[in-house]
Amino acid sequence: MKIKEVGIIGSGQMGNGIAHVSALAGYKVVLIDIAETALTKALETIEKNLKRQVQKEKISQEEMDKALENISTNIDSKALKNADLIIEAATENFDLKVKIFKGILEHIKKDCLLSTNTSSLSITKLAAATDRPDNFIGLHFMNPVPVMKLVEIIPGIATNDEMLETTKQFALSLGKTIATAEDFPAFIANRILLPMINEAVYALYEGVGDIKSIDTSMKLGMGHPMGPLELADFVGLDTCLAILNVLHEGFGNPKYSPCPLLVKYVEAGWYGVKSGKGFYDYSGDKPVPTR
């Protein structure tokens, strides 16, 4: 299976990051979204992040220019007609992802490979909603994609060996390190990370410590580069809640039950960095704790 052109569905934080690293690795990239404004914003983000890499001398100006040339955008999924691999990077919502995959099947090649960047949902169940479960896999990139080295690769129960090997080689060609996970709720990274974040929210909820104290304890006491509440804001509190719900429903274990305070923040629309407010307020020069 030879990959030359990559179709990416969703131009948000994850989608534009995946487009960035794929184009930089020499792949032709078609970036799809439902709105031209979202695509314009994505291209601006990609260019800004590439410029940062040039300034840090991680890539050359020539490599940056070539990467930008490799990216095209479109609001019509018909533009995916020549894609060899599609990576869906939409919101962490099962029904939405199924709708996306069902909507593109008539426009893509019969041998086009399908993948999802889901951080928690069942690969097997998503694959079953398509016409090619044997050529469907989970490709879970870490945020921010241009910086983070890890890609979790998650085969579903029907994924064939050639598909698994092809996607491994694709991830390696992007300069990533791979970890292969079994298809269980939240896979490896988030199954370990989200209970920690949830426990940090419980510590805040129960008054064990304030936001700054909790984050400082984990940064200086445990050597974490970011505190768990700061990290939750970066991931997106809505995404954290969605993953915890998948864990809770998938295992039926109360240890995964989302903290009521996390639920309240999401209900308020306080999703973290992307909304301007979460456990921290990002409206000023530097983040300020909201509690």
N, C-alpha and C positions, 0 to 999 in steps of 0.2 A: 504494500500500500504506500503510494508516494504522495506526499503532501506538498503542494506548491502554493495553493491559495487557501486562506483561512477566512471563514465568515464568522463574525462576532455579533451576537444579538444582544443589544443593550450597551449604551455608551456612557454609563455612569462610572463611578469610581473604579469598579472592577473591570468593566468592559474596556474603558479607554486605556487602562493599565495593560491589559492583555494585548490590545491592539499595538501599543507602544513596543512591548518586548518582541512580539511576533514580527512586526515590520522591521525592527532593528536587526533581527536575526535573518532577514532577507526574504521573508514570506510576503506575498501579495495579500493585503488585508482589505476585506469589505466590512465596514462597520455599519450596522443597522440599528435604527431607533425609530420611534413613532413620530418624533418631532425634529424638524430642522434645527430648532434652537438648541436642543440637547446635543446634536451632532456638532454644531458650531462650537459649543462650549467644550465638548470633548477634544476637538482638534486643538483648541487653544491650550487646554491642559497638557495634551501630549507634547505640543511644541515647547511649552514652558518647562516641562520636565526633561525634555531632550536638551534644551539649552543649559539646564543646570548640570547635566552630565558632561556637556562640552566644557563648561566653566571649570568643572572638577577634573577635567582631562581624563575622564573615563571612556569617552568616545571622541571621535574627530568631527569637525564641522561637516566633512564629506559624508560620514556615516549618518549624521543627523539628517542632512538633506535627502539622502537616499531613503531613509526610513519614512520621511514625510511623503516622498513620492510613491512609496509602496501602499499608502493608505487611501482608499476611496470611501465615500459615505453614501448612504441611500436610505430613504424611508420606505422603500418597496422591497419586500422579501424576494421578488423576482431577481434582484441583483445577486442573489446567492447561487445562481444557476451553474456557475463554474467552480464553486467552492469544493475543495477536497475534504475539508474538515470544518465543522461548525461547532462553535463554542457558545452556548447560551449563557448569558450573564445578566439575567433579569433579576428582579426582586425575589427574595426567598419566600415564594408562594407557589405551592404545588399546582393549583388549578391554573394559574397564569402560565407556568412553565409548560404544562400540557397543551394549553391553547396555542402557545408559540410553536411548539413542535408540530402539532397537527396542522397549523397554518402554513408551514414551510414545505411540507412533504411533497406537494404537487410541483414545487418550483426547483427542487434540488436533484442532483444526479442520483441514479440508482445506487452507485457505489460511494456516495458521499458519507463520510463518517460523522456521527453525532456525539456531542459531549455536552455536559452541563457543569457549570461552575458552582453548583449548589454546595453550601457548607454544612448541610445536615440531612437533606431529604433522601428518600430511598431511590437509588439508581435503578434498581430492578423494576420498581413501580413506574418510574418515569419512562424507562425503556419500553415497557409493555404498552405504553400509549402510542408508540411509533410503529412504523412498518419494518424496522430493522434492529430489534433488541440485541442481536448478536454483534452489531457494529455501533453500540452505544456504551458510553463510559462516563465516569465522573472525573473531571479535571479541576480540582479545587486549588486555585491560586491563592496566595496569601496577600494581604493588603499592607502596604502599597506594593503592587505587583512589580514595578521596576526595581525595587529595593530588596524585597524579601526573596530568599533563594528557594524556598520550599514549594513544591507542588505535590499535593496528595492525589494519587491516582486510585480510583475506586471502581473496579469492575463489578457489574451486576451479575446475577446468577447466569444470565444468558450470554454475557460478553465472551467473544471467542479469543483465542490466544493471539492471533495475528493482530487484532484490534488493540489488545493490551500492549503488545510489543511496539506497535506503531506509535501509540500515544506516549509510551515511555521515551522512545527515541525523539519524538517531537519536543517533549518537555526538556530533555537533555540538550537539544539543539538551541534552546532558548537560554542556555546557561544555568538552568535550574537543577536543584537536587530533588530527587523524587523519593517519596515514601508511599508504599502500596498499602492500602487499607481495605479491610473487608467491609461489605455493604451493610453496616449497622448504624443506627441513628448517630449523626454528628461525626462519624468516622473516628479519627485519632485525635487530631489537634483540638477540635472544639469540644469533644467529649471530656477532655481534661481541662481545657481553658474555661469553659462556661460555668461549670460548678464553682470554680474559684472566683470568677466575677460575681456570680450570684451570692456567694458567701460574703464577699466584700460589701455588697448592697445590703444584705441582712445585718452586717455589723454596723452599717450606717443607720439602718432602719431601727435597730434595737438600741442605738445610742452608745455603742461600744467605743466609737471614735468618730470624729468628723471627717469630712472628705479628705482634707489635707493630711491629717494624721494617718488615715488608712493607706493612702497612696505613698506617703513618705516611709511608712513602716515596711512596705513591700519593696520599694526602690532601694532604700539604704540598708534594710535588714536582710533582704533576700536577694539583692543584686539584680532586681528586675529593671529593665530600661524604662518602663512606664508603670505607674501604679495601676491596679485593676479597674478603678473607676475612670481614670484618664483613658485607659485602653478601651473600656466599654464605650465611652463617648466617641472614640476614633472608629471603632467597629460599627457603631450605630446601635442605640438602645433598642430600636425596633427589631433589628437583626438579632441582637442578643436574646430578646424575648421570644422571637420565632424559633431560634435554635433550642432554647430551654423547653419550649412547648413540644417540640419534636422529641426531645429526650424524655420528657415526662410521659408523653403519650406512647412513645415507642417501648419504654421499659416498665412503665407503670410504677416507678419507684419515687416515693415522695422526696427523696434527696434532690431530685431535679425540679421540684416545684418552684416556679419563678417567685421571687420576693415581691410582695404587694407594692413596695415602693417603686420597683422597676416598672411594674404594670402602670402605676400612676404617672410616672414620667412619660411613658409612651402614650398614654391617654391624653396627656397635656400637649403632645406634639413635640416634646423635648427629646429629640433623638440623638443629641450630641453635636459633634462638629458640623455635620451636614445641615442641621437646622439652626445652628448658632447658639443652641443652649441644650445642656444635658446636666450631668453632674457639675459641669463648669459652664459659665457664661462666657462666650467667645466674642462678645460685641466690642470689647475694649482692646487695648494694646496687648494685654496678656490675659489668659484664662483666669477667671475668678470663681471659686466654689459657690454653688447655688444653695448650699445648706451649711 
